[in-house]
Amino acid sequence: ALKRALECEPSNERWQAEYRSLHARETSGDTRDCSSSSSGGREEHKARGNEAFRARRSAEAAGWYTRAIEADGDASSAGEASSNGAEVAVLRSNRSAAFMKL
């Protein structure tokens, strides 16, 4: 999403800095990036998203919130009870707030 945003507004210095930071962590093997771990449930992903958001790592936070939303879909496809709509709405709201900070 960040890469797409930069394509639309390449002069945004804040997004450029966030992209460089994410790219540096990815190439250094930093495990804070949400793509490095697919284990954990929705609540763990949400907690990690909240932690990243508080630390002003907005792109990382958005990734964790997306994982949490997808974890709900995984539960539904596995025949488990899906969370209620309010929980998913909170996750989507959190992800939107993270995107707004980019």
Buried (B, 14 or more C-beta within 10 A) or exposed (E): EBEEBBEEEEEBEEBBEBBEBBEEBEEEEEEBBBEEBEEBBBEBBBBBBBBBBEEEBBBBBBBBBBBBBBBBEBBEEEEEEEBEEEBBEBBBEBBEBBBEBB
